[in-house]
Amino acid sequence: MTSKTPAATAAKKPRVLIFDTTMRDGEQSPGASMTLNEKLELANLLENMGVDIIEAGFPAASAGDFAAVSAIAAQSKSAVICGLSRSTPSDIDRCGEAVRKSARPRIHTFISTSPVHMKHKLKMGPNAVLEAVGRSVAQARNLVDDVEWSAEDATRTEFDFLCKCIDTAIASGATTINVPDTVGYSHPDEYGALIRRLIENIPNSDKVIWSAHCHNDLGLAVANSLAGMANGVRQIECTINGLGERAGNAALEEIVMAMKVRGDTLPYDTNIDTSYLARASAMVSRITGFPVQYNKAIVGKNAFAHESGIHQDGMLKNSETYEIMKPEDVGVAKTSLVMGKLSGRNAFRDKLESMGYTLEADALNDAFKRFKDLADRKKHVFDDDIIALVDEQLAAEGERIGFKRLRVVAGTEGPQTAEIDLTIDGEDKYSIARGNGPVDAVFNAIRQLVPHHAVLELYQVHAVTGGTDAQATVSVRLNGDGIMATGRSSDPDTLVASAKAYLHALNKFEVRKAKRSRAA
């Protein structure tokens, strides 16, 4: 009697580490600064989502950054908590102190290596840069066991010199080598070939983890990162929503879902629970005040929307005709109209939990009351309405300037007038002002109560859902004295949303202004 040979066990897929730098590189986007509480909230979500390494900030940049990295390190449970550091001894010591309380601390130190950076930015020669590489990595390794070294502007660096720098970093104790496309200059074939050539030419290249950090100046950050992965990269540095300097970084959600959907040609695993992606995207958008474009891959409002009759017909017959992933895989609900004015508190709580929100009893009661008020004002309450409502509540917590009431007189006969009631440091304040239009009148009334010199750089309105009773989401950006702050708010009344968004931005502006004064 013969027996069948057991089927061969499928080879285990290589693991790719996800390094999130939303709170460091992402925060360097103009106007995207985050408060300590916002960073703690985001770090907790990233850790629950399964992010391997969280780059929590640049400790030497400011007292606020140091405090944020320290607090995140103290609360962390499983993720590596990383701080960024220049190659200077004081930076490295400061970074080491900030990540000290983490169960898994990392120092990430860097120096520029391209001719243009060395000449114009560093004003250092190649030998001096090489010396700085060895010294900084050795110093960092004396403080922590996990040290990452980056060659800033690596893709515009002479190959032989780049090899010398990386070889020096490895010999000095680096455990991860990052090859950044700092200015988004490379393209996939070129970047992949660079990674492969470095690994082949550098002794002990198998002793370290290779990392990709690609910027999106030419719209190629995700493609370059995936090309690096195919050629030996096993850590990808990315941000939620692709947030970052200039055109941004590789988007975490796109990197992760590319591997999940195309496992046939991208046979790699991550530790990411993708059902958190939509929640993380919404949180970062709310914290920074940067709206997510409707056609954004994976997490955009239209990513799982179908209006074309041909597409709708195909979707009704089989969703695979026009969707290559399930909306629930990224945390998007299948249906949007599920709540109304007759819904109870338990159903509301369950709905929030299904969207990733867990609120304490008082916060839940407040959110439920606001939901009921909204349901009385709108015919239909969609998922996006609930998300906007709760995000609005979370954004307002702890602000010293609070919104109470607004009354506006507008129309063709003018003048447009706004009267507003605010609470400032617990005291009720009232103001009335005129303006060139109702929005201008509202903002003038706020300025009378909170005088400041910040300029309104951005005022943007879009609807959360469809219909004439849709909530308006307003984004505001203030800039003054070198300080930039953004705010965002939603309400069925566009003028109320405008006032709240302006106040959110103003609260952030005042906090940063006070911090600068204390530092001075």
C-alpha positions as CSV (number, residue, x, y, z in Angstrom):
1,M,0.0,0.0,0.0
2,T,1.4,3.3,-1.0
3,S,0.9,6.7,0.7
4,K,0.8,10.1,-0.8
5,T,3.8,12.4,-0.2
6,P,2.7,15.3,2.1
7,A,2.5,18.6,0.3
8,A,5.6,20.7,0.9
9,T,5.1,23.5,3.4
10,A,5.0,26.8,1.7
11,A,8.2,28.8,2.4
12,K,7.7,31.5,5.0
13,K,7.5,35.0,3.5
14,P,10.3,37.5,4.4
15,R,9.2,39.9,7.1
16,V,9.4,43.6,6.3
17,L,9.5,46.0,9.3
18,I,7.2,49.1,9.1
19,F,9.0,52.2,10.5
20,D,6.4,55.0,11.0
21,T,7.8,58.6,11.0
22,T,4.5,60.5,10.9
23,M,5.4,62.3,14.2
24,R,8.9,63.2,13.0
25,D,9.2,63.7,9.3
26,G,5.4,64.1,8.9
27,E,5.3,66.8,11.6
28,Q,7.9,68.7,9.5
29,S,5.2,69.6,7.0
30,P,4.4,73.3,7.3
31,G,1.5,73.6,9.7
32,A,1.4,70.0,10.8
33,S,2.8,70.4,14.3
34,M,1.2,68.1,16.9
35,T,0.6,68.6,20.6
36,L,1.9,66.2,23.2
37,N,-1.6,64.7,23.8
38,E,-2.1,64.3,20.1
39,K,1.2,62.5,19.7
40,L,0.5,60.1,22.6
41,E,-2.9,59.3,21.1
42,L,-1.4,58.6,17.7
43,A,1.5,56.6,19.1
44,N,-1.0,54.4,21.0
45,L,-3.0,53.7,17.8
46,L,0.2,53.0,15.8
47,E,1.3,50.5,18.4
48,N,-2.1,48.8,18.4
49,M,-2.0,48.7,14.6
50,G,1.3,46.7,14.7
51,V,3.9,49.3,13.6
52,D,7.3,47.9,14.4
53,I,9.3,51.2,14.9
54,I,7.8,54.5,15.8
55,E,10.0,57.5,15.2
56,A,8.5,59.8,17.9
57,G,10.4,63.0,17.2
58,F,13.7,64.9,17.1
59,P,14.6,65.3,20.8
60,A,17.3,68.0,20.3
61,A,15.0,70.2,18.2
62,S,13.0,71.6,21.2
63,A,11.9,70.9,24.7
64,G,8.5,70.0,23.4
65,D,9.9,67.3,21.1
66,F,12.1,65.9,23.9
67,A,9.0,65.7,26.2
68,A,6.9,64.0,23.5
69,V,9.6,61.4,22.7
70,S,10.1,60.7,26.5
71,A,6.4,60.3,27.1
72,I,5.9,58.0,24.2
73,A,8.9,55.9,25.2
74,A,7.4,55.6,28.7
75,Q,4.0,54.5,27.5
76,S,5.2,52.1,24.8
77,K,4.6,48.4,25.2
78,S,5.9,46.5,22.2
79,A,7.1,48.9,19.5
80,V,10.6,50.2,19.1
81,I,10.6,53.9,20.1
82,C,13.1,55.8,18.0
83,G,14.4,59.4,18.2
84,L,16.3,61.2,15.4
85,S,19.6,62.8,16.0
86,R,22.2,64.7,14.0
87,S,25.8,63.5,14.3
88,T,26.7,66.0,17.0
89,P,27.5,64.6,20.5
90,S,25.0,66.8,22.3
91,D,22.2,65.7,19.9
92,I,23.0,62.0,20.5
93,D,23.1,62.4,24.3
94,R,19.8,64.2,24.2
95,C,18.2,61.5,22.0
96,G,19.5,58.7,24.2
97,E,18.0,60.4,27.3
98,A,14.6,60.8,25.5
99,V,14.2,57.1,24.5
100,R,15.8,55.8,27.7
101,K,12.4,54.7,29.3
102,S,11.4,52.6,26.3
103,A,11.6,48.8,26.6
104,R,13.1,48.9,23.1
105,P,14.9,52.2,22.5
106,R,16.6,53.2,19.2
107,I,18.8,56.2,18.3
108,H,18.6,57.2,14.6
109,T,21.6,59.3,13.7
110,F,22.4,60.8,10.3
111,I,24.7,63.0,8.3
112,S,24.7,64.2,4.7
113,T,26.9,62.4,2.2
114,S,26.2,64.0,-1.2
115,P,28.7,66.5,-2.7
116,V,26.1,69.3,-2.8
117,H,25.1,68.7,0.8
118,M,28.7,68.4,2.1
119,K,29.8,71.5,0.3
120,H,26.9,73.9,0.9
121,K,25.1,72.5,4.0
122,L,27.8,70.9,6.1
123,K,30.9,72.8,4.7
124,M,32.8,69.6,5.5
125,G,35.1,67.4,3.4
126,P,34.7,63.7,2.9
127,N,37.3,62.7,5.5
128,A,35.6,64.9,8.1
129,V,32.2,63.3,7.3
130,L,33.7,59.8,7.5
131,E,35.1,60.6,10.9
132,A,31.7,62.0,12.1
133,V,30.0,58.8,10.9
134,G,32.2,56.5,13.0
135,R,32.2,58.8,16.1
136,S,28.4,59.4,16.1
137,V,27.4,55.7,15.6
138,A,29.9,54.6,18.3
139,Q,28.6,57.1,20.8
140,A,25.0,56.1,20.1
141,R,25.8,52.4,20.4
142,N,27.3,53.1,23.9
143,L,23.8,54.4,24.9
144,V,21.5,51.9,23.2
145,D,21.9,48.5,21.5
146,D,19.8,49.5,18.5
147,V,21.3,52.2,16.3
148,E,20.2,53.2,12.9
149,W,22.4,55.3,10.6
150,S,21.2,57.2,7.6
151,A,23.1,58.8,4.7
152,E,21.1,61.9,4.0
153,D,20.7,62.5,0.2
154,A,22.1,59.0,-0.4
155,T,20.7,58.8,-4.0
156,R,22.8,61.8,-5.1
157,T,26.0,60.5,-3.3
158,E,29.0,59.2,-5.1
159,F,28.8,55.4,-4.9
160,D,32.3,54.6,-3.6
161,F,32.0,57.3,-0.9
162,L,28.6,56.0,0.1
163,C,30.1,52.5,0.5
164,K,32.9,53.9,2.7
165,C,30.4,55.7,4.9
166,I,28.1,52.6,5.3
167,D,31.1,50.3,5.9
168,T,32.2,52.7,8.7
169,A,28.8,52.9,10.2
170,I,28.5,49.1,10.3
171,A,32.0,48.7,11.8
172,S,31.1,51.3,14.5
173,G,28.0,49.4,15.6
174,A,25.0,50.3,13.4
175,T,22.3,47.7,13.3
176,T,20.2,49.3,10.6
177,I,21.4,51.1,7.5
178,N,19.0,53.6,5.9
179,V,19.4,54.7,2.3
180,P,17.2,57.8,1.9
181,D,16.0,59.3,-1.3
182,T,15.9,62.6,0.6
183,V,14.7,64.8,-2.3
184,G,12.6,62.2,-4.2
185,Y,15.2,62.2,-7.0
186,S,15.4,58.5,-7.9
187,H,13.1,56.2,-9.9
188,P,12.3,52.6,-9.1
189,D,14.8,50.8,-11.4
190,E,17.6,53.1,-10.3
191,Y,16.8,52.9,-6.6
192,G,16.4,49.1,-6.6
193,A,19.7,48.8,-8.4
194,L,21.4,51.0,-5.9
195,I,20.2,48.9,-3.0
196,R,21.3,45.7,-4.7
197,R,24.7,47.1,-5.6
198,L,25.3,48.3,-2.0
199,I,24.4,45.0,-0.5
200,E,26.7,43.2,-3.0
201,N,29.7,45.5,-2.5
202,I,29.7,46.2,1.3
203,P,31.4,43.7,3.7
204,N,29.1,42.5,6.5
205,S,26.0,43.8,4.6
206,D,24.2,40.7,5.9
207,K,24.8,41.8,9.5
208,V,22.4,44.8,9.3
209,I,18.8,45.5,8.3
210,W,18.6,47.7,5.2
211,S,16.0,50.4,5.2
212,A,14.3,52.6,2.5
213,H,13.2,56.2,3.2
214,C,11.8,57.7,0.0
215,H,10.3,61.1,-0.6
216,N,7.5,61.8,-3.1
217,D,8.7,64.8,-5.0
218,L,8.2,63.0,-8.3
219,G,5.3,60.9,-7.1
220,L,7.5,57.8,-6.9
221,A,8.0,57.3,-3.1
222,V,5.9,54.1,-2.8
223,A,7.2,52.7,-6.1
224,N,10.8,53.3,-5.0
225,S,10.2,51.8,-1.6
226,L,8.8,48.6,-3.2
227,A,11.7,48.5,-5.6
228,G,14.1,48.7,-2.7
229,M,12.2,45.9,-0.9
230,A,12.5,43.7,-4.0
231,N,16.3,44.2,-3.8
232,G,16.9,43.5,-0.2
233,V,15.3,46.3,1.9
234,R,13.6,44.8,5.0
235,Q,12.5,48.1,6.7
236,I,10.4,50.7,5.0
237,E,10.1,54.2,6.5
238,C,6.7,55.8,5.8
239,T,4.0,58.0,7.1
240,I,0.2,57.9,7.5
241,N,-1.4,59.7,4.5
242,G,2.1,60.1,3.0
243,L,2.5,63.2,5.3
244,G,6.0,64.8,5.1
245,E,8.2,67.6,3.9
246,R,7.4,69.1,0.5
247,A,5.4,66.5,-1.4
248,G,5.6,64.0,1.5
249,N,6.8,60.5,2.1
250,A,5.8,57.0,1.1
251,A,2.3,56.4,2.4
252,L,2.2,53.6,5.0
253,E,-1.3,52.5,3.9
254,E,-0.3,52.2,0.3
255,I,2.9,50.2,1.1
256,V,1.1,47.8,3.4
257,M,-1.9,47.2,1.1
258,A,0.3,46.7,-1.9
259,M,2.0,43.8,-0.1
260,K,-1.4,42.4,1.1
261,V,-3.2,42.6,-2.2
262,R,-0.3,41.6,-4.5
263,G,1.3,38.9,-2.4
264,D,1.8,37.0,-5.6
265,T,4.5,39.4,-6.9
266,L,5.3,41.1,-3.5
267,P,5.8,38.0,-1.3
268,Y,6.5,39.8,2.0
269,D,4.7,40.0,5.4
270,T,4.2,42.8,7.8
271,N,2.8,42.9,11.3
272,I,0.2,45.6,10.4
273,D,-3.5,45.0,11.3
274,T,-4.9,46.8,8.2
275,S,-8.3,47.3,9.7
276,Y,-6.8,50.3,11.6
277,L,-5.7,52.1,8.4
278,A,-8.8,54.2,7.8
279,R,-8.9,55.2,11.5
280,A,-5.2,56.2,11.5
281,S,-5.8,58.2,8.3
282,A,-8.7,60.1,9.8
283,M,-6.8,60.7,13.1
284,V,-3.8,62.2,11.3
285,S,-6.1,64.3,9.2
286,R,-7.9,65.6,12.2
287,I,-4.7,66.3,14.2
288,T,-2.9,68.1,11.4
289,G,-5.9,69.8,9.8
290,F,-4.8,68.4,6.4
291,P,-7.8,66.9,4.5
292,V,-7.3,63.6,2.8
293,Q,-7.9,64.0,-1.0
294,Y,-11.0,62.2,-2.1
295,N,-9.2,60.1,-4.6
296,K,-6.3,59.1,-2.2
297,A,-5.4,55.5,-2.6
298,I,-6.7,53.1,0.1
299,V,-8.1,55.7,2.5
300,G,-9.7,58.4,0.3
301,K,-13.4,59.1,0.4
302,N,-13.8,57.7,-3.1
303,A,-11.5,54.7,-2.8
304,F,-14.6,52.4,-2.4
305,A,-17.2,54.6,-4.1
306,H,-18.8,53.8,-7.5
307,E,-20.9,56.3,-9.4
308,S,-20.6,55.1,-13.0
309,G,-23.6,53.0,-14.1
310,I,-21.3,50.4,-15.6
311,H,-19.3,50.1,-12.4
312,Q,-22.4,49.9,-10.3
313,D,-23.8,47.1,-12.4
314,G,-20.6,45.2,-12.1
315,M,-20.4,45.7,-8.3
316,L,-24.0,44.5,-7.9
317,K,-23.1,41.3,-9.7
318,N,-19.7,40.7,-8.0
319,S,-17.7,43.2,-6.0
320,E,-14.5,41.8,-7.4
321,T,-15.3,43.4,-10.8
322,Y,-14.2,46.8,-9.6
323,E,-12.7,46.3,-6.2
324,I,-9.3,44.6,-5.6
325,M,-9.6,44.8,-1.8
326,K,-12.5,44.7,0.6
327,P,-13.4,48.0,2.3
328,E,-13.5,46.3,5.7
329,D,-9.8,45.2,5.2
330,V,-8.8,48.8,5.7
331,G,-11.4,49.6,8.3
332,V,-14.1,51.1,6.1
333,A,-17.6,50.1,6.8
334,K,-19.6,48.3,4.1
335,T,-22.6,50.5,4.7
336,S,-22.8,54.1,5.6
337,L,-26.4,54.8,6.6
338,V,-26.9,52.9,9.8
339,M,-27.7,55.5,12.5
340,G,-30.6,57.9,13.1
341,K,-32.4,60.0,15.7
342,L,-34.1,56.9,17.1
343,S,-30.8,55.0,17.7
344,G,-29.9,54.3,21.3
345,R,-26.8,54.9,23.4
346,N,-25.6,51.2,23.2
347,A,-26.0,51.1,19.4
348,F,-24.1,54.4,19.2
349,R,-21.3,53.0,21.4
350,D,-21.1,49.9,19.4
351,K,-21.0,51.9,16.2
352,L,-18.1,54.0,17.6
353,E,-16.2,50.9,18.6
354,S,-16.6,49.4,15.1
355,M,-14.9,52.6,13.8
356,G,-12.1,52.4,16.3
357,Y,-13.3,54.9,18.9
358,T,-13.3,53.9,22.6
359,L,-14.6,56.8,24.7
360,E,-14.8,57.2,28.5
361,A,-18.3,57.4,30.0
362,D,-18.4,61.3,30.1
363,A,-17.0,61.6,26.7
364,L,-19.4,59.0,25.3
365,N,-22.4,60.9,26.9
366,D,-21.3,64.1,25.4
367,A,-20.7,62.6,22.0
368,F,-24.1,60.9,22.1
369,K,-25.9,64.2,23.0
370,R,-24.1,65.9,20.0
371,F,-25.1,62.9,17.8
372,K,-28.8,63.3,18.8
373,D,-28.6,67.0,18.1
374,L,-27.1,66.3,14.7
375,A,-29.7,63.7,13.9
376,D,-32.5,66.2,14.7
377,R,-30.9,68.6,12.2
378,K,-30.1,66.1,9.4
379,K,-32.4,63.7,7.6
380,H,-29.7,61.0,7.4
381,V,-26.6,60.5,9.6
382,F,-23.7,58.8,7.7
383,D,-20.6,57.2,9.1
384,D,-18.5,60.2,7.9
385,D,-20.9,62.4,9.9
386,I,-20.2,60.5,13.1
387,I,-16.5,60.4,12.5
388,A,-16.5,64.2,12.0
389,L,-18.6,64.7,15.1
390,V,-16.3,62.7,17.4
391,D,-13.1,64.0,15.9
392,E,-14.4,67.5,16.5
393,Q,-15.0,66.6,20.2
394,L,-11.5,65.1,20.6
395,A,-9.8,68.0,18.9
396,A,-11.5,70.5,21.3
397,E,-10.4,68.7,24.5
398,G,-8.0,70.7,26.7
399,E,-8.3,74.0,24.7
400,R,-8.2,77.2,26.7
401,I,-10.4,79.0,24.2
402,G,-13.8,77.3,23.8
403,F,-16.8,78.0,21.5
404,K,-20.3,78.6,23.0
405,R,-22.6,80.4,20.7
406,L,-22.7,82.3,17.3
407,R,-25.2,84.5,15.7
408,V,-24.6,86.0,12.2
409,V,-26.5,88.5,10.2
410,A,-25.8,88.3,6.4
411,G,-27.3,89.0,3.1
412,T,-27.1,91.5,0.2
413,E,-28.1,94.5,2.3
414,G,-25.3,94.2,4.9
415,P,-23.4,95.0,6.8
416,Q,-22.5,91.4,7.7
417,T,-22.4,91.1,11.5
418,A,-21.3,88.4,13.8
419,E,-21.8,88.1,17.6
420,I,-20.0,85.3,19.4
421,D,-19.8,83.9,22.9
422,L,-16.5,82.2,23.9
423,T,-15.0,80.8,27.1
424,I,-11.4,81.9,27.6
425,D,-9.6,80.3,30.5
426,G,-13.0,79.4,32.0
427,E,-14.5,82.9,31.7
428,D,-17.4,83.8,29.4
429,K,-16.6,86.5,26.9
430,Y,-18.8,88.2,24.3
431,S,-18.0,90.2,21.1
432,I,-19.8,91.6,18.1
433,A,-18.0,92.7,14.9
434,R,-18.7,93.5,11.3
435,G,-16.8,92.2,8.3
436,N,-16.6,91.9,4.5
437,G,-18.9,88.9,4.4
438,P,-20.1,86.7,7.2
439,V,-16.9,84.6,7.6
440,D,-14.8,87.8,7.9
441,A,-17.2,89.1,10.5
442,V,-17.0,85.9,12.5
443,F,-13.2,86.0,12.5
444,N,-13.1,89.7,13.4
445,A,-15.3,89.0,16.4
446,I,-12.9,86.3,17.5
447,R,-9.9,88.6,17.0
448,Q,-11.5,91.2,19.3
449,L,-11.6,88.7,22.2
450,V,-8.2,87.1,21.4
451,P,-6.0,89.8,19.7
452,H,-3.2,88.4,17.6
453,H,-1.2,89.1,14.4
454,A,-1.4,85.8,12.7
455,V,-2.4,85.8,9.0
456,L,-5.1,83.6,7.7
457,E,-3.2,81.6,5.0
458,L,-5.8,78.9,4.2
459,Y,-9.6,78.8,4.5
460,Q,-11.1,75.7,2.8
461,V,-14.6,74.2,2.9
462,H,-15.9,70.8,1.8
463,A,-18.9,68.7,2.5
464,V,-18.5,65.6,4.7
465,T,-21.4,63.8,3.0
466,G,-23.9,64.6,0.2
467,G,-27.1,66.6,0.3
468,T,-28.0,70.1,1.2
469,D,-28.1,69.2,4.9
470,A,-24.5,67.8,4.8
471,Q,-22.0,68.8,7.4
472,A,-19.4,71.3,6.2
473,T,-15.8,70.6,7.2
474,V,-13.7,73.7,7.3
475,S,-9.9,73.8,7.4
476,V,-8.0,76.9,8.6
477,R,-4.3,77.7,8.7
478,L,-2.8,80.6,10.6
479,N,0.8,81.9,10.2
480,G,2.5,84.6,12.2
481,D,5.9,85.3,13.7
482,G,7.2,82.2,12.1
483,I,4.6,80.0,13.8
484,M,2.1,78.0,11.7
485,A,-1.0,76.3,13.1
486,T,-3.9,74.5,11.5
487,G,-7.4,73.8,12.7
488,R,-10.3,71.8,11.3
489,S,-14.0,71.4,12.3
490,S,-17.3,70.1,11.1
491,D,-20.9,71.3,11.5
492,P,-24.1,71.5,9.4
493,D,-23.7,75.3,9.7
494,T,-20.7,76.3,7.7
495,L,-20.2,79.5,9.7
496,V,-20.2,77.6,13.0
497,A,-17.7,75.1,11.5
498,S,-15.6,78.1,10.4
499,A,-15.6,79.6,13.9
500,K,-14.6,76.3,15.5
501,A,-11.9,75.6,13.0
502,Y,-10.4,79.1,13.5
503,L,-10.5,78.6,17.3
504,H,-8.8,75.2,17.0
505,A,-6.0,76.8,15.0
506,L,-5.8,79.8,17.3
507,N,-5.5,77.5,20.4
508,K,-2.6,75.7,18.8
509,F,-1.0,79.0,17.7
510,E,-1.2,80.5,21.2
511,V,0.3,77.3,22.8
512,R,3.3,77.4,20.4
513,K,3.7,81.1,20.9
514,A,3.8,80.7,24.6
515,K,6.3,77.8,24.3
516,R,8.6,80.0,22.2
517,S,8.4,82.8,24.7
518,R,9.3,80.5,27.6
519,A,12.2,79.0,25.6
520,A,13.5,82.6,24.8
